[in-house]
Every structure is written in C-alpha cells, then in structure tokens.
Amino acid sequence: MERRMRGNFHVRCEWGEKLEMNSKAYLSIFNMLQETIVQIVKSGSEADGNLFMVGDVKQSIYRFRLAEPMLFLNKYTQFEEEPITNGLKIDLNANFRSREEVLHGTNFIFEQIMGETVGEIVYDEKAGLKPSAPYDEVEMPIELTILYEEQAEAQPEQTETDELELKQLETEEELKKSQQEARYIIKRIRELMDNGATVYDAKEKDPSKRVRPLEYRDIVILMRSMTWSSELVEEFKAAEIPLYAESSKGYFEALEVMVMLNVLNIVDNPYQDIPLASILRAPFVGCNENELALIRLIDRKVPFYEAVKMFVKEERSGLNIATAEKLQRFLYQLDKWRNLARRGSLSDLVWQIYIDTNYYEMVGAMANGKQRQANLRTLHDRALMYEKTSFRGLFRFLRFIDRMKSRGDDLGVAKSIGEKDNVVRLVTIHSSKGLEYPVVFVAGLGRSFNQMDFSNPYLFDQQFGLAVKAIDPDDRIMYTSLPFLAMKEKKILEMKAEEMRVLYVAMTRAKERLILVGSVKNWDKTRATWCESQQIARDAMLPDYLRARAKSYLDWIGPAIARHACFENYSDEPFTAIEHPSKWQVSAISNTTFMHSLKTDEENESIDVLDQEVDEHLLEQLHQRFNTTYPFKESITKKSKTSVSEIKRVENLQREEESDTYFLQTKSTSTYKRPLFLQEKALTATEIGTVVHTVMQHAPKEGFTNEADVQNYLQALVEKKLLTNEEIKVVEPEKVLQFFATSIGQRFVHARQIHREIPFTMSLTDDVGDSQIVQGIIDCLIEDADGKWVLLDYKTDKILPSFSQEQALKDEMEKRYAVQLRIYSQAIESVLNLQVDEKILYLYNAQKELRLN
Ligand SMILES: Nc1ncnc2c1ncn2[C@@H]1O[C@H](COP(=O)(O)OP(=O)(O)OP(=O)(O)O)[C@@H](O)[C@H]1O
C-alpha cells in the first residue's frame, strides 16, 4: 500500500511529527481504501490541511480495480475556486501536449457525448482541453476512417450475379476486420513515411532541429484489447514494418521457450519420448521425420531414448552414418548437461545450453528474433530467481513451471525492445495512460463493448450490494428479477461511462496526428443512422438514449461527426453543421481495396514456372511418383475380419449365381432380431431358420418316438424361454421326427460324440497371401459309431419343384454351400486338430441329406 501511495499520489503528508513524504498521485484512480488511508494520514481540514491531490476524472479507467470516480467528482463539486471553509480547486485544462486539431477534435466529440446521465461527468467549458503547446502552422486534421464491407447489389438477373460473386470468391481472399484495419494502417504509415511526414519537437532548444522526419518509433496503435494483436503482427510482418505488440500471454507457447523447456525436461529425465523427439527435430540436433522414423524402427518397443542409443551403436558404421553421428554428438552433450545439472547451478545450466546449442543466436536470426531472445533471457532470469528461493534442483524447477502452466499463470511475452528501438508499437489504451506519441492510430473502434460481466446470474455493486436472477425451482425457470434488471441497467451505464473515458484517454495520447479507424458492416445503413443526429438542435449534445444505447465507440463518434461540416460529402440531405474549430478528415473505404487478388498471384506464378528451364531429374521424379501404383491395391478392399456367411455371399456374388429363379431367397438381408410385437405377426425366413436351428441344437440325442414327443419337447423349449409360443408354431413336428429317420439322423442317434453350435475364430490366408480373421458357428459335429467325423449343417431353404431331380439339387447346393462347409472343416481341422471325413447338408424342408465333396 505504501508503494502504491508513493507511486500514485502527489500527497504532501505529515504523519504526526514523524513522517514527511512527497508523492505523486492520480485521484482519478482512487478507490475507497486508498481514500480512507489518505484521510487518516493527512492532517488538518480541507480548508487548512496539508493534502494535495491531482487527477483527471475523465481518465478514470480502472473501475475493474474498484477505482471510484465519484470520490473525485464529489470533491470536484464541493471544492471551490475561492474557498472559505472548503478545499481549493484549481482547473488545469491548459494542454501542453497536443496540436490544437487533436484537442479541438477531442472537445468536439466529448462535448456532445459526455454528460452526467450517460458518462457520469459533465464535459463543459472547464473540462474542455485548451491548446497551449507551441506548434508550427501545419494543419493536421483528425482522420476518421471507416472500413466497410462491400455489399452485393441486389440484382434481378440471378445467374449473372451468381457467376460474378463466384468469380469474386475465387479470386479474392476473405478479410477479417482486423486484417483490413491492419492493412489500412500499414498503407497510411507508408504514405506518411513516403510523403516525408515530420514530427515537431517543441522541447528542442535549437529551433532548426525542432522538425525532424517521422520514424516508426513515433507511431503507436492503440486498441481496447489485444484480441487482434496476432493478426496485426502477421500483417505488419508481411509488410515488413517492425511492430512490437505488447502482450501478457503466450510465453509458454512461444516455440523457443517450448524447445528449451523440453531440453531441460530431457536433461532431467531422458526417458520422455515426446520432449526427446521435439529436441531431435530442433535445429541444433537437426533430425528430420524420416530419421526419427528410422530410430523408432530400430526397436519399436523400447523407450525412444534407448532406441537412440541403439541406433548410434548399430548405425555408426552402417548406412545412416550421418544421422548416427548427429545423435552421438547430441548424446555426448546431453551427458555433459546432465552432469552440470547435478553439480552446478540451474541458471548456469540454462545458459550453457544456450551456448552449446547456439540456440540463442539462432532464434535471434528468426522472424521476431529480438522478442525470441528476450523470451530465452526471461527463462534464464526465472532460473536465477528460482535459485534465490530455498528450493533447489532442476526437477523442482520444472514442476514449478508445470504448476504455473496448469494454473494459467503466463509470464507474458518478455519485453524485448527498449525505449530507443525504432518500431511501431501496438499497445492497449490502458497501458498507454500517462504516455504520449506523435502519431496515434486508435483502431478497432467498431468493435462491440465487452458485456461479459452481465451474463452472470448475479451482479455486485459497491453501493447496492448483490442482485440475483430469480429461480423458480418447481418450474425450473430462471428469470430476470426487478432488482437484477435495475442493477444491470446501472452497471451498463457505468460500463459505458468507463468506456467513454477509455476513448478519451486514447484520443488524448496523440501529440500531432490522431487517426481513428473502425470497421462497419453496412456503410449506407450506418451513415443513414449517423445522419439522424443532424436533426438535433445544434447547441444540444447527443440525446441520452442515443449515447446510452451505443454498442461501440463508433456509435458515439459517428453521430457526433455527422453534425460537423466535414460530413457534408457523406450526407444525403443538406444540414446545418455545428460551428466548431475542430478539423476532421472523414473517409469511408471499401474492404475490397485491401483484398489481395489471389488469382493474379497464381497466374503470375504459373507464368514464372513456364519461363523456367525443365529440370529433367525433377521431371523424372515427378513421373515416377505420379505413376506409382500401390503394390497392395487388392488388399485395401478386403476386410481384416469377416464372417463365414459374408465370405459365402461374396463368393456367390462373384460367381453371379444368385439364382432366384430356382431358390426362394431363404434369408432376408436383416440379421437383427425384430422386436417381439413385430415377430408376432409373421416370422421372416431368417427367423424361421433360427427357430429350426434352436430346435435341432437342443434336440435329444436319442431323437423322438412320435410327433407328440416332439410337441412336448417344443413346449419344454418355450418353458426354458429358448423359444416363444409364436415361434414353435412354425415348427412342423413331423419334419423334426423325420430327421431321426434319415440315415444321418440315425448316425446322430448312435454317435459316439456330438458337438453342437461350435463357435470358432481363425485366420485364413488367401491366394495373394492376405490374412483375414474369420468367425463362424458350426451347427453340428458328430463322431459316428464308426469313429468317422461328420460335419452336419442344417439348411432351411425352400426347394422349388424344379429341383426334384437329385443331381440338380446337389449341384446347386454344392455351389451355394461348398465354400461355407469348406471353411468349417478347415476350422475344425486346424482348431480341433481333427480330420473331417464327411460334410453333410440336411435340407430340413425337403427332408433330405446331401453329402458334399
Ligand atoms: N507548463 C508546461 N509547459 C510546457 N510543457 C508542459 C507543461 N506542463 C506539461 N508539459 C508537457 O505536456 C505534456 C503532458 O504533460 P503531462 O504528461 O504532465 O500531462 P498529464 O496531465 O499527466 O497528461 P495525461 O494525464 O493526459 O497523461 C508533456 O510533454 C509535458 O512535458
């Protein structure tokens, strides 16, 4: 607190007789706690006391830190210019910073928008900025540039427009608002530089040196937040204008920091595959993906570190000698670092790694090199600071960093540039407070204010406490309560007042040139809305409702500017402008101006390529690569796992013998069990097949003596819940009985062993050598009385009369089921190690047995 007080206040303070302190302060960022402390330590009353406070409430932009502008305002209204009992008030509105255009323009906007109801502060004559700095006569109006999206004209001739749009889409890139604003700013900076823009230094004693050429360091881009910073950085990089973006995030995501932390992790414990792979890919080891794959192939199971060591051993005199040597050097270094980690200090180790790998110099040569080097220095500083604590060792340091990462504590990208570096700066409006720059761009003015705070179901207020949304637990509804609504309205107004002050801070940072940039979607609509303010009486400020409903800075700036004479070109109707000394230069630019034509680039490229001589070697390689056919082309269509029925189906299809003419399709394609209520209607062929199989699966070995016997057996199946009453209705008892009368039925009855429903899984290798996992279920395997093994399969196909001839039936059955039974017998032979002597199909409907070859 003492530091804060000393850092923040102009306080002449006597603490009893003992303490005398001179400090600098801004009352505008005062909060209740600070006010209370100051009230305690000051002496005397307001009229004769020793407290001196200074501040500009229009710059109070720290409400999120509980700064309370009302503290200032209360004093401001109570204190008098010629006080008797009150405090003395001195208005310091002479401005020694900015050119008059900046100040008049700022006054013009804020006189219209900042008021007590919306804005909390009255921007009157006393608050207005008075130009007092000596500048030359050059005129520099404030620039307001609106970037808008090109609206597609509504054309009745559909086809032509579509084609046109399509063409546009093909040839032009899509631009984000951040990119278009960045490109505009870049263009403007280039114009200023190319046109020999100058900077006026009023403080320079030698009058001949007061005017000097504009440099990058004189330019700042101010934004409400850094959300767009990466896009801006990218665009500036492409335009080759140095831009320094102050950022509080992204330290741990920076490539160089990640690589170095990986090195430290590996020094701590090399048995970490991913960090190790990352280091091997880093330029100081220099392996490529192929080399990493070769290392892995040495042994796929061992940790990668082991694989590296094995690779070095095996390949030192082998084909990959260059890779082995690289890795050997790395292993040697790693050993050295591991030794240092055990014996020396952590910060020395970090620095030694930078030296051994030349990584510090290397990142310096990369894009944004200074920033990267600063990031590495910060890591070293961290290690140094860590050693000053009671903790020791690399392992603990890494855990400490891990904890920081998981907590989301980012170090912020390290500051890499000093005051003297000649770069354009991108900073938040908040961090620009108190500073000044010759040329200021304020960008992103069309972006919506952040309203996140109001999406919670509760709100806090210093004055009114807590307001929550109402919850009806019975109906499970949450709705806005009246107190919540009232508090939300208050908070939104406070937020807007704060945003207004943020805009004020932004505009008052400029010494000479102020360039305001914002994007809108539809310029015609926006323009029309802005022009509505031309109807307002000229001496009146913008109405409360209009200022209160603003969603972005442009919603304030636009309607205010529309009343200035500079807006004549954009106004459809003539209007009487407010008479004001401010000078503005308004321009509206379509975003298409900043789109790079992709097509032209491509065309240029192709022309370039055509001009070049043909590289025969490259051509040969291209031919080879494009004409290569995959050697295992057939294999890619095969399933790695399949069922016997699937193989059967595929083979049958291949033979094109799905002969519906002879056979009724016995099985429907669906193999899922239908729900009971559907089954009650009528069983499908598949279901009938399943029922018959169940009956045969459980049939007693000795068979049945008569139909009643079969009927009882079926009933028993229902009782055991193996079948339903509906299902047994489709079973014809005489057909079941008949089975036992056939020769195979008799062999069944007298069999030594019977195995039924045998599931199997086996690997089948086809002619090409591809293996496939096959699964299936064998109906029945019998060892008959003579010790012969018989493979029996029940079939429920309906046989048409045209197959009354034994041979025709046999041929057809052979075609249909030979594959299946062949696989079954292969399975039995390989899994059970038996020799299948006979393969028999039992045709349940025809009540015939067929022996297959
Ligand atoms: N009396 C003066 N004569 C000449 N120049 C002055 C005078 N007072 C201040 N300046 C100059 O005006 C500029 C702004 O001054 P200073 O930063 O103190 O203002 P400030 O009120 O703190 O501004 P802000 O709060 O808006 O950041 C500086 O460049 C400073 O050198």
Ligand as a Chemical Component Dictionary entry (heavy atoms), coordinates in Angstrom:
data_LIG
# 
_chem_comp.id                   LIG 
_chem_comp.type                 NON-POLYMER 
_chem_comp.pdbx_formal_charge   0 
_chem_comp.three_letter_code    LIG 
# 
loop_
_chem_comp_atom.comp_id 
_chem_comp_atom.atom_id 
_chem_comp_atom.alt_atom_id 
_chem_comp_atom.type_symbol 
_chem_comp_atom.charge 
_chem_comp_atom.model_Cartn_x 
_chem_comp_atom.model_Cartn_y 
_chem_comp_atom.model_Cartn_z 
_chem_comp_atom.pdbx_ordinal 
LIG N1  N1  N 0 3.840  24.076 -18.138 1  
LIG C1  C1  C 0 4.236  23.360 -19.192 2  
LIG N2  N2  N 0 4.884  23.922 -20.200 3  
LIG C2  C2  C 0 5.284  23.214 -21.271 4  
LIG N3  N3  N 0 5.066  21.910 -21.421 5  
LIG C3  C3  C 0 4.415  21.286 -20.440 6  
LIG C4  C4  C 0 3.943  21.945 -19.286 7  
LIG N4  N4  N 0 3.317  21.043 -18.500 8  
LIG C5  C5  C 0 3.361  19.876 -19.145 9  
LIG N5  N5  N 0 4.014  19.999 -20.322 10 
LIG C6  C6  C 0 4.210  18.941 -21.320 11 
LIG O1  O1  O 0 2.906  18.462 -21.720 12 
LIG C7  C7  C 0 2.936  17.065 -21.893 13 
LIG C8  C8  C 0 1.887  16.431 -20.990 14 
LIG O2  O2  O 0 2.247  16.601 -19.656 15 
LIG P1  P1  P 0 1.926  15.556 -18.518 16 
LIG O3  O3  O 0 2.283  14.199 -19.017 17 
LIG O4  O4  O 0 2.473  16.015 -17.251 18 
LIG O5  O5  O 0 0.376  15.715 -18.505 19 
LIG P2  P2  P 0 -0.688 14.819 -17.765 20 
LIG O6  O6  O 0 -1.733 15.693 -17.255 21 
LIG O7  O7  O 0 -0.045 13.876 -16.837 22 
LIG O8  O8  O 0 -1.273 14.034 -19.023 23 
LIG P3  P3  P 0 -2.203 12.745 -19.041 24 
LIG O9  O9  O 0 -2.788 12.638 -17.700 25 
LIG O10 O10 O 0 -3.205 13.087 -20.105 26 
LIG O11 O11 O 0 -1.332 11.642 -19.462 27 
LIG C9  C9  C 0 4.335  16.634 -21.612 28 
LIG O12 O12 O 0 5.013  16.517 -22.827 29 
LIG C10 C10 C 0 4.906  17.731 -20.761 30 
LIG O13 O13 O 0 6.286  17.859 -20.936 31 
# 
loop_
_chem_comp_bond.comp_id 
_chem_comp_bond.atom_id_1 
_chem_comp_bond.atom_id_2 
_chem_comp_bond.value_order 
_chem_comp_bond.pdbx_ordinal 
LIG N1  C1  SING 1  
LIG C1  N2  SING 2  
LIG C1  C4  DOUB 3  
LIG N2  C2  DOUB 4  
LIG C2  N3  SING 5  
LIG N3  C3  DOUB 6  
LIG C3  C4  SING 7  
LIG C3  N5  SING 8  
LIG C4  N4  SING 9  
LIG N4  C5  DOUB 10 
LIG C5  N5  SING 11 
LIG N5  C6  SING 12 
LIG C6  O1  SING 13 
LIG C6  C10 SING 14 
LIG O1  C7  SING 15 
LIG C7  C8  SING 16 
LIG C7  C9  SING 17 
LIG C8  O2  SING 18 
LIG O2  P1  SING 19 
LIG P1  O3  DOUB 20 
LIG P1  O4  SING 21 
LIG P1  O5  SING 22 
LIG O5  P2  SING 23 
LIG P2  O6  DOUB 24 
LIG P2  O7  SING 25 
LIG P2  O8  SING 26 
LIG O8  P3  SING 27 
LIG P3  O9  DOUB 28 
LIG P3  O10 SING 29 
LIG P3  O11 SING 30 
LIG C9  O12 SING 31 
LIG C9  C10 SING 32 
LIG C10 O13 SING 33 
# 
